[in-house]
């Protein structure tokens, strides 16, 4: 395992040639001219917004549900996030409402491809061109997805490929690329102990993605999370909508080596996720569950497969033996102490507020087998039947 080798031979753990090689490979894969890596996707977004000249007095359109760190990146530039509701068939942005919420102060549209289901790029491009806006694609869920700009990606532990923590920004604009490169140079490398803890965390998390080992590995992972300094994806300051003391960092060489290795297997990874998602879609549709609609032009790369249930808590309890049932999103601003920490006013996006009360998402990672899919679907059916809400 790459993570273990890097821990045992740490000479190139922080600095080394893998960073540049990883960025070049990522750019080639996406079909972009430039790519720049950072410690988190949110830091890449922050640098991208700054590179676009977005700051105090400006507005950026983004959808809910999303994560508090996305909203924070906008707010940390001095700009104001303007929230747009989601569609209930794809959980992506309602672009007609985005048009209605565009003002003379709006400078950019942040388009999220939720769960790896591509949003309507054609409509988004039309909206941004008509209004002179920058289009930024939030692809943290969507590496490998396609649809017939500028983008930032996350390679955090739950994503399609993982460097435990990490993010990357791509662009074709040479002037913007120069500004991103300058921003990256100002970011310090992560400390060696922090990077080592990232790699240790990845090894523990791998056990949690094995359905048959999940119930044994989860308590160990949670124990280390409580009693040891394993890195958390979101800091206590970020949960409150505040900027942490350490925010801007680069990606380490050890993490880049992990990403580079996984990029080589991305095609098989995404093909497996599509196969698993297709199996979920077929079985859950047959059982009367509410499942997402896939647009005709889209070829999704489901990082997780979303399904609407009446009681997410009882569903999670029923399936805990088999898999990590993702509860993102359990709030319109995931992990926020409260929505107002991200300047969100309750009632502004009622469909998203309803969706987060009902959504769970199912694992699609390469360790999920056809037998696992059947076990997970059966657990969902039992949970819904116990709640008396099954409609078959």
HURA-V675592 format. One record per helix or strand of 3 or more residues. SS is the DSSP state (helix for helix, strand for strand). FROM is the first residue (numbers start at 0). TO is the last residue. If there is no record, write none. Layout:
ss:from:to
SS:FROM:TO
SS:FROM:TO
//
This chain:
ss:from:to
helix:1:7
helix:9:11
helix:17:29
strand:33:37
helix:40:50
strand:58:62
helix:67:75
strand:79:83
helix:94:99
strand:105:111
helix:113:115
helix:120:130
strand:133:137
strand:149:153
strand:166:170
helix:173:185
helix:191:207
helix:210:226
helix:235:238
helix:252:262
helix:265:285
strand:303:307
helix:311:318
helix:338:341
helix:349:354
strand:358:362
helix:369:385
//
